[in-house]
């Protein structure tokens, strides 16, 4: 499972469409998205409610506490919304310890209300955790003790009995409405592979639930079966995160292959770099470096899997080695070429691409005092590791080679020990 945040605009759009389809519940909500490219004349034609409603406008940038930060404007007309956006679009703000410009806003009808409820669903290993509170809104953190929770196991039906603890203290005239809403949203959550969904707050308008603020996360590994339902959903980068040219290059490569090629640059000046086969293994290597108190020296997160072709691995390895050797400073650097024990990936074949890249980049690797730590198992692993040992002598770059008898975490310590003694 890969949890990817989506914008509030997309969360509400998806919920509105599929709550009607799956539960027969109609949400009378409207929203529009505004960014640098927005033509307000065109937007008004497609969303005529903008001209005859009082409006709310706020950033839609994957960060919270917008109200407490003075980034939410209420009860405006469209002219006021345009002025609010113009003043802030592209301007840098500090949120959650990060500074970045605001690029995207969501605008919605202003809904006067007296009650604010909290509601969330979180995917867990064996089911879903559902939370509800009658004390939602910007003060929810001061009222966590009032939160009620139930757990719904995978395959279990959320019936009235199971839902009862969440809504037991509500007045009877509201209880049935909110119970139906919770059940319907859970249906959407499961059918569309959400991993997290939160409404803080939602309210009741004419007795019907109405989400005011909402955030969602989807399992992006389920895109193959949901792309029509999600309908061009966007997976924005976290607030403050900017894609580097090499990351864009790898992303473009990933789009053109049936395999998986991922690269995130964490610290271009770092001294520990990874080129790891398998998503689970890549997490283990990165986490181990962090657990050993060297997270600040980890240059990247990288993963290739799905039996990529040798040419694809060659291009990927070129990019990664270039990044790892970009700024030689006389200090040693470590490259971990790791992985678990492959089920079907031909280790020798994929190592062929890595070996070709190292031959091409051998002078850069020597100049960067790079030492390579290899650990791999799986089909043809003996041949692959033998090629790596021979390469070390050929290009005069130290390559320490381990098979499945060595632990994945163990070579992380080997790499750290090397950078400790090499400057």
Buried (B, 14 or more C-beta within 10 A) or exposed (E): EEBBBBBBBBBBBBBBBBBBEBBEBEBEBBBBBBEEEBEBEEBBEEBEEBEEBBBBBBBBBBBBEBEEBEBBBBEBBBEBBBBBBEEBBEEEBEBEEEEBEBBBBBBBBBBEBEEBBBBBBBBEEEBBBBBBBBBBBBEBEEBEEBBBEBEBEEEEEBEEEBBEEBBEEBEEEBBEBBBBBBBBBBBBBBEBBBBBBBBBBBBBBEEEBBBBBBBBBBBBBBBEEBEEBBEEBEBBEEBBEEEEEBBEBBEEBBEEBEBBBBBBBBBEEBBBBBBBBBBEBBEBBBEBBBEBEBBEBBBBBBBBBBBBBBEBBBBBBBBBBEBBBBEBEEEBBBBBBBBBBBEEBBBBBBBBBBBBBBEBBBEBBBEBBBBBBBBBBBBBBEEBBEBBEEBBEBBEBBBBBBBBEBEBBEBBBBBBEBBEEBE
